[in-house]
Amino acid sequence: MQVTLIIALAFVLAVPALTQVVGGSQNEQDQLDNTSQSPQSVSQVAGALSDNDNNATDEDDDDTETKGEEQLEQGRAKLSSALKCGSKYKLKYGESLLLFSNNNGDQQKCKVKVTGPSASVLAVQCPNFELNPGGCNKEKLVITEDDNGKTIKSKYCTAKWTNNYVAKGNVLQFLHMRKALKGDECSGGYTCEVFPIDANCGMSDVQAPRVIGGQEASEGEYPWMVYHKQGCGGTLIAPQWIVTAAHCYFGLSDPTSFPLTLGKTDLSDNSQDSLVLTPKKVHIHENYNNNNFKNDIALVELNEPVQFSSTIQPMCLALNKNIKRGGKVVATGWGTTKAGTNKYSDILLEVSLDLLSDSKCQNLGNADPSIFICALTQDKDTCQGDSGGPLIAEVGEGQWALVGIVSHGEGCAEVNKPGVYTRVPAYTSWITSKIGSVDC
């Protein structure tokens, strides 16, 4: 199925990545040579830009999207020599190309063509983007791609750069143009990283948004769901990694002793194809606070990568722009249907919920909107036993992304008492740092 508006940054196995360097001075290249690259091993979702919004930023992104400097600090692989403008580069999965400007003030015109694997799309992150404040007639970066025969040009000037750019295909052309700087003119230049990603995460025919109340999920409807034996949920985000809530493992003397079940909808049905695995290690966020649930996120590392199947598939990580005030989201879990009871469901349950604005989340949920999101729908909610499970939003036809992790709330489905969820886009850098550190 072709996804036309939203493309997913999907998974590749964690292998050492190669970063190629294009542009800049030798001193800049020497500085970059002293860092190391983390592999692109998780999935994100970003809206592909149109001609109408190339110079716009998403007001809903707030300040919680990963800062570019933090992304850059995750490292670049060493490269012995610089690559030149006017060249064409082919990238494999796990490789990235680092583009940056020469800021000596001279006139600049540098064109580079990048091609990824045939089944990939190319993603671009620019942790540094401070072009000449004089506007596009002074300096600009133009990204060109082909969309089914239609040429799309995205033009960026001054400091107008969106958090992520994801192409519709596997070929991008970059053109940096700058007039010679005069006496009092300045340019901070840019640093952009290009890498290929697969576009198949988060794919499923989810039915929950089309029903009035919660219901039992069908087999294989949520192939990223993970059941934690201690009574929590989780989400498969990479072949060897599961994301869940920190409070699910907080205080346990041996968190790796609780098995995980993947690929199952009905826990009582032993005929279903599924995997039961033991964690290798549990990474609880270093700044998790069990009193107020801040940084309520953990990563479960598996002993070996799982093989994907019709009932075991990875979920994409969302960006802040995928979190829409008043938008529909879906929560799933094997938890209770009434507060105060210990009777969990054997069958995975799904429910459609409504997202609150950041201000309402702060007021009604007493939650910091930079790290939490809230959902509130009459007579519907997550409850005990759903902790750590996913809150997902549809970002394309049949494609879903993880916007939240079930964290906490006051009661279940009470009036004006929203469910509070860890805001996943606020922790993209933390997730990638943990996953990337394993093999690098």
Secondary structure, DSSP 8 states (H G I E B T S, - for coil): ----SEEE----------EEEESS-HHHHHHHTTS------S-BEEE---TTSTT---GGGTTTS--HHHHHHT-----SS-B-TT-EEE--TT-EEEEE---SSS-EEEEEEEE--TTEEEEEEEEEEE--TT-TTTEEEEEEEEETTEEEEEEE-TT---S-EE-SSSEEEEEEEE----TT----EEEEEEEEEES-TTB----GGGSSS-EE--TTSSTTEEEETTTEEEEEEETTEEEE-GGGTTT-S-GGGS-EEES-SBTT-TTS--EEE-EEEEEE-TT--TTT-TT--EEEEESS-----SS----EE--GGG--TT-EEEEEES--SSTT-----SB-EEEEEEB--HHHHHHHH---TTTEEEE-BTTB---TT-TT-EEEEEEETTEEEEEEEEEEESSSS-TT--EEEEEGGGGHHHHHHHHHTTT-
